[in-house]
């Protein structure tokens, strides 16, 4: 594992590439993070398989070690044990680097009846408040105050409740996670309406069930959780990362390269696969074994609207924008989850793309070619988009601040090189 300070100085140098072959998809970061946090709910051992080796995972490990867990990790398997230490503070220096760490709040309240968790802070892709988390926990009876940038919570009077978790932009994945975990060990029944339906939320529900929680409805917008007295340890497999798989779908289209994506669950990618077909590529599916993408020449323009699952994922918006840069005609992307998530537009236009942004809309005029340039990654998914752009552009592209991509893609340059990509990690 590279030291984080070294990663800050890395860049990718990329040349136009033709890809081919098979790529194996890693475990899901967005599924693993709340599941690791959920182990706070028990003093028994938990064993997790298919955990990706990522910066965000290492950050969550540091947080849990501070809360009294002993964690070992080897070859994708993580063993989490309890110690005599029972901390309840998740500090700013760790939480600020990764928003998902805020989902420690729910299990801390359920297990230790008190918590002090730093607010996540700002984000380059737009405002992502934690109001739904706090609203839901208050409805369960938690006493929550915001003091000096921390969420300070007392959960001694918590009990089950009926609550609605819809927000301005739909359901919230992490808020659903937090409330679901908090409800597992408190008296009474909790009903969550407008729960997030993402596969990662469903996976957390299955993990909690395996620990002994009484949960029904995961994967649907209506969750029922009946509190139990105790949760135990268990062994669990992390689901494959649908966003990584979708990123390779986009790489296939943008570079006009046939690829076989192994280990992904195609049923988690239905909306993205439909867009791939609409753009003119052939897609072959063999259940959970593989997805084969065969581009058929000139891409067709399409309109994409990001929506909560099972709609098109906001986390694939930037990657598919690259594909639309090569489509013959005009395409429209409407961002309904994070309307400000267009930091990559200016960088792509520096490479010769024809993109106009107006509020939550991006209008993309297809071009025959993009041209290599020095570009700056602003966030995790924008980083992946710029890497794809570099592989599909003429001449040399340099992508700076690639520590962003290390947060969510395991050995991304190694996987791409095995497919034939001309990509090299260098010191900035």
Secondary structure, DSSP 4 states (H G I P E B T S, - for coil): ---HHHHTTEEEEEE-----SEEEPPBPHHHHHHHHHHGGG-SS-EEEES----HHHHHHHHHHHHTTEEEEEETTEEEEEE-S----EE-HHHHTT-GGGGGHHHHHHHHHSEEEEE-----TT-----HHHHHHHHHTT-EEEEETTEEEEE-TT-B--EEE--BTTB--HHHHHHHHHHHTTSBSEEEEES----HHHHHHHHHHHHHT-EEE-TTSSEEEEE--S-----EEEPPB-HHHHHHHHHHHHHTT--EEEES--GGG-HHHHHHHHHTT-EEEEETTTEEEEE--SSPBP-EEEE-STTSB-GGGHHHHHHHHTTSBSEEEEEESS-TT--THHHHHHHTT-EEEEETTEEEEE--S--B--EEE--SHHHHHHHHHHHHHSBSEEEEE-THHHHTT-TTHHHHHHHTT-EEEEEE-
